[in-house]
Amino acid sequence: MNRRGIIKGLAIVLLLLVIVYIGVAAIPDKQLEQLWTSEQGEIIEIAIAIGMIGFGALLILIIVFDLPAGNNRISNPSHGVVEAAGAGAKKESRPGVAVTPAWEPPPVPLKTPSIEQIVGAANAAAELISNSRNAVITMKVITGHAQHIGEREEQQDAYGFSSLDDEEAIERHGVLAVLADGMGGYAMGKEAGQLAVQTMLNEYIAKSAEESIPRALEQSLHLANQAVYEMALSHELEWSVGTTLIATVIHQGELYWISAGDSRIYLFRSGVLMPLTRDHIYANRLREYVLAGNLTLEEAESHPERHLLTSYLGIPRITEIDANQEPLHLLTGDLVILCSDGLYDDLSDKLLEEASCLYPPLAAAFILQHVLAGQRPYQDNATIAILACV
């Protein structure tokens, strides 16, 4: 049962208790004495009152404090925030799709670094290490991955890698890793994630030698989006199917990436975990309102829709994508990490420092086991993919 269903059920039970309480209070005392003694009547009234208070308090807690009430990542579609056709386009007559992750995002800082600043800082650090560029010739990539269904009924995360055995293909287009997180609570979340990953892999490895990696990634992502959207249309589920998608390419010691949604990509270097992507959530728009003076920081941080997705695959056209045009220079020992939202809240410098000492497949399993050891009652699907530069 999803969150809306539980709220609706609690409201119905509360309403019935109120009706029963009013009905009992309206019965004349003489008729009540024919049914039960005065002591029994008082016990019944107290029990009904306690039930009303209990169900009412639980309903208020779920609504006001946004407590998890099931395995649904989707909130009311009428509250969605999707810009599928740009700022100047006409609004669709149907409501947008609102996606609610299973985690509660921290307050969003007013100023976050741009992709260019992230790449610039990482490249500047790489240049400080002598012979870093000479190491590119011998740098290899070893992958690792781990996945768990969590407390969900279905595994809706998907991932994949391009071939690591084809030296010619690696020389031509590098090593590609893709991860998708199907939108739980909507139809075909599992199918959407798998289709997005497979389409992304197929389209990217078919790129021509003349096509740049950033261009090939962007084109492949749009084709993956088209495939998911057409699948939804074929099942008469338009606006009801979706998935996040992130992808990275390591080519000749350089990293490129692309992102739509709230799955994340990190670079772990020299004991520091660095996020390369930002979550595409409504909190970003709220931050802009704060900077413009149209909203206070307190209002932005407490906004009930701050965690809704504003970009994902499965809509007619994606307008919000994160991607780097200039490559990020990698160093031997770097870890590139892709993960879904069921895992990344537990990542830390200390955890990655321990994991980096392990062979990549074991490192991925080690990180996942650390996450599962937390035994969250509403643990989401958790997936991690690692690309280690050796």
N, C-alpha and C positions, 0 to 999 in steps of 0.2 A: 504494500500500500504506500502511495506517495504522500508527501507532506500535506498537500491540499486535501487529500482524502481523509487523513487523520484529523485535520482541523475541522473538516465538515462533520465527521463522525462525532467528535467531542461536542461540537455545537448542538447537534441533534440530541445527544444524550442530556446535555445541560438543559435544553429547552423542554424535554420531556419531564425532567425532574422538577423544573419550575411549574409546569402544568399540574403535575401530581401534587406538589406542595400546595398550590392555590386551590386545587380541587378538594384536598383533605380539609384545608382550613375553612372552605365554604360549606361543608356538611354540618348540619345542626348537631349539637351535642347529644340530643336524644337518639338520633340515628347512629351516631358513633358508638354510643354505649351498647347498641345492639350488635355491633360488629366486634368490638374489643373493649377491654377495660381501659380506664383513664391512664393507667401506667403504661399499658401497651401502646396506647395512642401517642403518649409523649415520646416513647422510644422510637416509634415509627417516624414522628415528625423530626426528631433529632437526627435520625439516620438519613432522612431525605435532605435535611439542611446541610449535614456534613458532606453528602454526595454532591450537592450543588456547589458548595465551597471548593471541594477538591477538584471537580471537573472544571470549574471556572478558573481556578488558579493555574491548572495545567494548561488550559487553553490560552490564558494570558501569557504564560511563560514561553510557549511555542511561538506565539505571534510577535510579542514584543521583543524577546531576546533571540529570536531566530534560531531556536534549538533545532538540531537535526530531528526529523520525524520520519525517516525512511531512507531508501537508497536512491532517491530521485534527485538528479542534478538540475532539473528543470523547474522553474517557478511559473507563475501565471503568465501565459503568452500575452495577455493584454497589457502587461507591464514591461514588455521587451524593449530593447534599444538596439535596432539594427539599421544601419545606413547602407542599403544595398545598391543605391544608384547615385550617390554623391549628394552634395549639399543643395545643388540647384534642381534636382530631379523632383518629380511629383511623388508624393507619398503613396504607398500601396494602400488599397482599401482594407486589406487584411492587417491584423496586428503583427508586430514583430515578434521574434522568438527570444525569450529571456532564459538564460542559462545560469543556474546557480551551482557553483562548485561546492564540494563537500567541506571545504575549509573556509575559515573566516579570515579574510585578508587583513594584514596589518595596516595601520595608517599609511597613506601614500605620501611620500615627501613632496614638497612643492616643486623641487627641482631635481630631475634625474638626468644622468648623463646621456647624451645622444649616442647612436651607434658609432658615429665618426669619432667621438671622444673616447669611447671604449676601445676601438681599434687602434687609435693613436697612442693611447696609454700602454696598451699591451705591446705594440710594436716598439715603442720607445724602450720598454723594459727588455725586450728581446735584443735590441741593439747593444745593450750594456753588457751582454754576455758574449765574450769573445768567440769568434768562429761559428756563431749561431747559424749563419747562412751557409757555411760550408757543410754543416751537418745535414742539410736538406737532401743531399745526394744519397746518403745512406739511411735516411729516416724511413721507418716502416710503421704501419698501423696495425695494431692488434685490437680486435673487438671483443667485447663481453656484453652479456645481457642477462636480465633476470626479470621475472614477472610473477605476480600473484593476484588471484581474483579478489582477495580481501573478504569483506562481508557482503559482497554483492551476489546477485543471483546469476550473473553472466559476466564473462570477461569481455569488456568492450574496448580495451586498449589493444593496439596493434603496433608492430614494429617490423623493420626489415633492413638488410644491408645489401649493397651491391657486392658482386663477386670479389673475393680477396685472392683468388687463384689465377685470375687472368691478368698477367702483367701488362699486356698490351692495352687492355681496357682501363687498367689503373693509370697507365701513362696518359691515356687519352682524356679520361673524365674524372680520375681520382677515385676515392672511396666515399660512397654515399651511405648515410644512415638516415632513416625516416622513422618517426614515431607519431602515432595518432591516438586520440582519446575520444571514442565515440560518446555522443551526448546521452548520458544515462537518463532514463525516464521517458525518452521519446522512442518511436519505432525504429528498428533496424540500426541501433547504435553500433552493434558489433559489426554488421555488414558495412556500415559507412566507414568505420575505421579501417577495416581490412581493404576495402576498395580504394580508399584514399592512398594508403601505403603502396599497394601494388601498382596503381596508376602512376604515382610519383616515381617509383623505381623504373618502370617500363619507359616512361616518357623521357626521364633524364638520361638514361644510358643510351638512348637513341639519338642524342644530340650530335650535331655535326662538329667537326674539328674547328670550324670557324666561329661557332657560337660561343660567346663568353659564358663562364660558369654562372654568374649572377643572372644573366638573361635566361639561361636554360632552367635554372631553379624556379624563377618566376613563372616562366611559361608552363613548366611541369605542374606547379601548384595550381595554376588556373585550370589546367586540363583535369587535374584531380578533382577540383571543385565542381567542374562541369559534369564529371562522371557521377559524383555523389548526388548532385542536384537532379540529373536525369534519372537516376535510380529512384529518387523520391517521387518524381513525376510519374514514372512507370507504375508505381504502386499507389498512385493518388494520395501521396503523403507530402505534397509540397509544403514547405515551411515546418515540417515535422521530423526531418532527418538532418543530422549534422554531426560534425566531428572537428576537433582541433587537428592541427598538423604542424610539425616542426621537422626540419631536415638540415643536415650539415654535409659539406663536402670537404675532404682533405685532399689537396692536389699539390704535389711537389712542395710539401712543407707549409702550405698556406690553407687557411680555413675560411670557408664561406658558409653562410647559414641563411635560413628563411623561416618565418614563423607566422602563423595565424591562429589565434586563440590564447589559451592560458597554460599550455604545456611549456616547458622551459628548457633552455640550453645554457650550460655553464662551461667555463674554462677553469680548470684547477691547475694552478702553476705555482711552484715554490711555496706550497703551504697555504695559498690563498685561493678561495673559491670566488670566482667572479661571474655574475650573471651577464649573459650576452643578449637576452631578450627581455621584453617587458610583457606583462599580462595585458591582453586586450580586454579590459573591463571598464565599466562605466566610471570607476574611480578616477580614471585619467581625465574624463570630461569634467568631473567635479573639481579636479585640481585646476583645470583651466578656468572654471568659474570663480574659484578662489583668487587666482592671480588677477582676474579681471575685476575683482571687487564685487562680484554679484552673489557671493556666497562666503560664509565664514568657514574657517578651517574646522571648527567643531561640527558645523552642519554637514560638511563634506564627509567627515570621518564617521558620522552616525547615520548617513543616508541609507535607507533600506535597500536601495538598488545599486549600491556602489560595487557589488561583486558580480553584476550581470555581464555576460560576454557581449562584446561589441563586434567581434570578428570570428568567423569559423567557416569551415567548408560545408556546403549544402544550401547556399543561397544563390540567387541568380548571378550576382557579381560581387567579388570581394574588393573592398576599397581600403581596408586597413591591414597592411602587411609590414612586418619588420624584416629587413634584409640588409646585409652589408655589400656595398659595391667595391670597396677597397679590401683586399685580403688581410687577414690577421696572420702574422708570421708565427708559426709554431716552433717550439723548442723540444728537444728530446726530454722526455719526462712529463710533458703536458698530458692532461686528461681532458677530453671533450666529452661532456655528459649531456644526454638527452633524457628527460623524465616527465612523467605525467603528474597531475596534481595530487595523486594519492601517495606521492613519495617525497616531493621536494621540500616540504616543510621540515623534514628531519635532517636535511643535508647541513653539514657544518664543516669548517676547516679541520677540526679535530677528527671527525669521522672520515673525511676524505684522505687525511694524512695517514690514517691507519690502513685504509683500503688501497692506497696507492702503492703500498709495499707488496701487494698481492698480484698474481697473474690476473689480467683483466676479467676473464670469466668468473674467477673466484672473488674478485673485488666487487663485481656487480651483485653476486649472491650475498656477500658479506653486508653490503649496504642495505639490501632488501630485508635481510634477517633482522638488522637493527631496527628498521621501520616496523616490521611485524611484531617485534618484541614489545613495542609500546601498547599492543592489544587495545587499540581504539575500538569502541563499540560500533562505530559506523565506518570502519576502514574501507576506503574506496579501492578500486582496481589500482594496482601499483606496478609501474613498469620503468625500468632503467636500461639505457643502452650506453655503453662506454666505448670510446675510441682512444686508445693509448698510443702515444707517439714514442717509439723506441729506436 
